[in-house]
Amino acid sequence: MNTGRLEAFSDGVLAIIITVMVLELNVPEGDHLSDLWQDSALGLLTYLLSFVYIGIYWNNHHHMFQISGHIDGVVLWANLHLLFWLSLYPFTTAWLDESSVARTPTVVYGVNLLAAAVAYYLLQQRMMRQPVTGPRLRDAVGNDLKGKLSPVIYLAGILLAFVEPWLGLVPFVVVALMWLVPDRRVERYVASHQESLD
């Protein structure tokens, strides 16, 4: 089967996730910039971090499906598994904000990030096993150093959160920054194999 419906469904779910997260933001009580800082600064920062993560997943998801034109039922379920963990971002982000970055919410947020990374890895591995497009995806992704490092860094953040919750956020930000650096592997592959992908 082709990927059109899966991509459209995933795009819709990710758009809803972002919408739910922004609706969770607290509007400042007053009308001064200091009120924004006092009432909403942490919420805006946690929203920004989670928004960046959703954007990273959307971008990588798009690239992966640009190469893989056909999927099977297992890919559908693996994709739902990824969307499940991503759909928890509004909850874990709101808890992180409302607790003022307490230990347990920070650990749970880190576990959510880790679980989404594992789900994406499983989806990618399944797509690499597709008969026609799997070899192309394996070729485009290469050794995927960032994908292998990310779970290790998430684990470090989770462990640091037990020492000091604010320290636990540092590795989570590092992973986001690491993925924000444009990864041109898939784009280069698509550009050089455009005819075979059409």
Disulfide bonds with the S-S distance in Angstrom:
none
